[in-house]
Amino acid sequence: MAWCEVYAQPVKLKYKSTVCSKSTVFAFFTTVLSFLLPLLVGYRSQGFWLRNAEYREQPTIQFKHDYLMYIETDRPDRPILCSNLPFTKEFDRCSVIKSREEDNNKDGKYDELLMEIEVDMSSNIEIYTIYLIMVFDYVLQKHCLLQMESLGIVQFTSGLPGSRFDYTGDLRLVQKQLLVTRGRDLRYNHSVFIPNDNGEYDFNLNRIIRNYAKRTVSTRLDNSYQMWTSGVLLNEPFRINLNINYPEESVKYKPSFWHVMKWAWIQYFSLLFIFLNLFQRVKCYVFSNHIIPTMKDIPWKKTS
């Protein structure tokens, strides 16, 4: 009659020794090393503790319809100023300002700003340089809560007088430090044109840009393309066309305690599995070959 295997069970052999013996010390240290070495290897690989993390988010951006434009001409004593800020309305030389924001992918957030500006020109005036500051409301709310008033600055200089300027660029997030996940960050949720003690707004462009550059979180125009149309058109305004895109951002932040622990445990247990199997094979080899003296306890052999 033929036989077939219907069930298999391993035999468990026990190796015994006294408390104060070489085999006990060896078993103790191999067990400790099995749990300690994964921690040391993970730490020395500089990836055990997660110090920073990153995620993608489409920010909520809205043009606040506040702007300041300074134009240099061939007459240094007669620059052109355009703005809707309270302290510059009497100097405003822009006859037409059109702006609209569009949601191209219909996700409820604006994706680009289209802006047209026409500057009234006096006779025999040539334009060479443009400084334009636009104010935006910038919000992150997916993982890090941030709300701030940010700027988009356009600067262009040409050696030839122009009659038209076209600009296309992306409004990008600039981080000098990691954001935090706890609470709402409102450090920069205030006007960049801070009034002085007399209630008058600051109109020093150098000071405004210098203070803005010191921010740890800000925005700037990047991936820009400019087109300058040279020439002077009589009795025609100087035209400026802007197309500012609001792309998706990679936000860097400081992970929370539980985020760090989750990342650390994943690495630790993956290394622990390897070292437990490694030291188990070492102990099996040492004890089965009697390299260290022990007493083998065999289940089917009765002890006298």
C-alpha positions, 0 to 999 in steps of 0.5 A: 500500500502506498503512503502519502503525507497528510500533515507535517510538524517540525520538531522543536529542540531545546538547548538549555544551560545555566544562567551564568554560562557562555551560552546564556551570555551569547544568547542574550547578546545576540538577542540584544543585537537583533533589536539594536542593530536595525536602529543603528543601521537606520540612523547611520543611513541618515534616513531614519528620522524624517526631518522634512516632507513635501506634498503637492497643492494647488494654492488659492490665489486671488489678485487683490487689484492693488498694484504700483507701476513706476515707469522711467522715461527719457526725462529723469525728472518726469517719471510716470506713476500708475497705482490704485493705492490711496497715496498715489491716486492723484498721480495716476496716469493709467487710463485703462486697467482691465483684469480677470482671473480664469479657472481653466480646469474648473476646480474652484481655484483660479489658474491665471490672471490676465491684465491689460494696462494703457498708460497715457503718453504725453508728446515726445516722451519715450519709455525705457523701463518698467517696474510693476508690483502686483499684490496677491492673496495667497492661501495654502489649506490642504496640509499646511495652513498659510495665508499671506499677502504676496507680491508679483514683481515685473521689471524690464529695461530696454535700450530702445524706446517702446510702445508695447510690453507683453509679459508671461510668467508663473507666480511661484512659492519661495520658501526659506524655511519649512512650514509647520502643520500645526495652527494657521500661519498669518505672519505675513497676512498684512499689507506690504505698503505699511504706513508710518507713524503719520499714517502715510504709506511707504512709497520707497520701492527699494525699501519695499522690495528689500523688506519683502526679500527678507520674508521666509515665505513669499512669492515671485514671478518665475519662468518669465517671457517678455516681448518689448515692441520698440518704437513710439506711436504718436497720440497712442497709449503705451500698452502692457499685457500680462499673463500670470499663471498660478501653477501647482506647488511643491510645499515643504514642511516639518513633519509632525511627531506621529508622521516621523514615528510612522516613517521610522517604524516602517524602516525599523521593522523592515531592518528588524526582520532581516537581522532577526533571521540572520541572528536566528541562523547564527544561533542555530549554527552555534548551538547545533554544532556544539560550538558553545556547550549546552544541554540538548533537550529532545522531546521523545527522549526521556531524561533519567 
